[in-house]
């Protein structure tokens, strides 16, 4: 392909991949919305005094961390219909990504909760707050502040991982790139452009995480 053909392919494919970018961002938003909530629940269960809750939480976390995302996508989209459960491509991708977000995010949230100084808990007890009230009012807000940068880093990784959602027919960036490439056979140009789309979101977001981390660091 000559340079003129390369640039023409880039120009023609840009609008197609832009629609895929919106789909990727929408999928990321839904996955993180439910994934962060799951991460908080799992983190609380792991630290719970109830042994059964801890066991369930640990099993879910290890499953989410140990099962490859591609396998999870195939299982939800192609496997569940065998037992009478059918999920659309977007729902299957969002569920798989949210599950992995919750599994990895739970360890971050748990570590951040435990990072809150013990004196804060003692002060809450001295004020007569119940254990749950002190957790809601004193511990959790401080833990969330600590957890923001690492959770944002997980969010960036999840955005990049949406590229696998093409296997379950979600019209995200890679799906649109494959579709355009199969019609024009200009795979090099369209995949370069797809990489640029991912980098255009991930690189500035990573830089933003570094800035936020410095601003939240009390020692800086």
N, C-alpha and C positions, 0 to 999 in steps of 0.2 A: 504494500500500500504506500503510495506517495504521501508527502506531507499535506497536500491539499485534500486528498481523500480522508486522511486522518482527522484533520480539523473539521471537515464537513460532517463526518460521523459523530464527532464530539458535539457539534452544534445540534444535530438532529436528535441525538439521544438524550440531550440535557433535559428537555421538557418531560420525556418519558421517565427518566430516573428521578426527576423532581417529585413526581407523584408517588414514586416508590419511597422517597425520603419521608414524605408525610406519613405514609403507612408505617414505616419503621419507627418514626417518632411516636405515633399513636400507640403502637404495640409496646414500645418501651414505657410509655406513661402508664398504661394499664398494668403491665407486669410489675412495675415498681410500686404502684399504688397498693396492690394486693400483697406483693412480696415483702415490702417493708412492714406492713401490718403483721404478716405471718412471722417475720423475723422477731418482732417484739413479743408475740405470743410464745414462740419457741424459747426465746431467751428467758422469759419469766418462768416457763414450765421447767426448764433445765435447772433453775435455781430453787424450784419449789421444794418444800419439805416432803411432799407426797412422792413416794418412790415410783408409783405407777406413772404419774405425770412426767417425771424425769426420764423414765424408760421410753415412753412414747415419743417425747421430744427428741431424745438422742437417736432413736431409730429413724425418725423423719429427717433429722439433720444429716445423718450418715448416708441415708438413701439419696437425699438431694445432692450431697457433695460427691457421692461415688458413682451415680448413674450419669453417663454422658448425655448431654443435652439432645444430641441427635437421636439417641435411642429413646429418650423420653418423648420427643416429638412424634416419632414413629409409633410408639406405644399408644399414645393418646389418640392420634388421628386414625391410624390404621388398625390398631389392636383392639381398642375398646368396642368397636362395632360388633366384634365377635361375641360379646357378652350383652349386646343390646343397648349399648351406650354410644351415641353418635355425637361428635363434637365438630363444629366448623373449624376451618383452618385457623382463623384468627383466635378463636377461643382456645384451641389446643396449644397454639404457640404461646398465648398469654399465660395459660396455666403452667406450662412447662417452664417458662422464663420466671414466672412468679415463684414457683416451687424452688428453683435454684437460688433466686434472690433471697428467699426466706431462709434457706439452708445456710448460705454463706453469710448473710446479714445477721443471723441470730448470734453467731460467734462474736461479731463486732459489737452488737448491742450488749451482749452479756459482759464482754470485757470492759465496755465503757461504764456499765452500771457498777461493776466491781471496782472501777477506777475512781469512783466518787469517794472522797476521803471519809474514813470511818467516823470522824468527828461530826460530819453532817448528820449521820444517823443518830448519834448520841444527842445532838442538839434537838433533833426532832422528838426523840423520846423524852427529853427534859421538858419540852413544851407540851407534852401530853398528847401528841398526835398518835393515832393508831398506826400500825405497820403499813396498812394500805394507803392511808392518808399521807404519811411521810414519803412513801414511794411516789405517789402522784405529784405531790407539791414540792418536795425537796430533791429526791434522788433522780427521778426521771428527767426533769428539765435539764439538770446538769449533765446527765448521761447523754442526752440527745445532742447537746452542744459539743461534747467530745466526739460523738459518733458521726457528725455531719460530713467531715472530709472523707473518711473511709467508706461511708455509705454512698457518697457521690461517686467515688471511684468504682464501686460495684455497679452503680447505675451506668457509668460509661461502658463498662465491660458488657453489661446486658444489652446496651444499644448496639454494640459491635456484634454481639451474639445473635441479634435479630436476622443477620445474614443467613442463618440456617433455616429460617422460617419458610424459605422458598420450597422446601421439601414437602410442606403441607399446604401448598398453593396460596400462601399469603403474598399479595402483590407488593412486596417490599423492594428495596433497591436491587438485591441480587436477582430476584425473580424477574424484575423488569429488564435487567441487564441480559439475563439468559434469553428472555423472549426476543429482545432486539437483536442479540447476536445470532440466534437461530434463523432469523429472517434475512439478515444482511450478511452474515458470516464475517462481520467485522468485530471479532471477539476481543482483539487486543485493545482497540480504542475504547470499546464500551466498558471493559473491565478496568482499564485505567481510570476512566471517568467514575466508575462505581467506587473505586478506592479513594478517589478525591472527595467524593461525597461523604464517605465515612470519616475520612481524616478531617474534613472541614468542620465536623461536629465534635469528634473525639479529641483532637489536639487542643482547640480553644477551651473545651470543657476541662481537660486535664490541667491546663494552665490556671483556669479559674479555681479548681480544687486547691492548687498550691497557694494561691493568693488567700483563699478563705482559711486555709490551715494556718497560715502565718498570722492572719488577723485574729484568729481564735486562740492562738498560743499566748498565754499570759506572760511567758518569759521573753517574748519578742517586743 
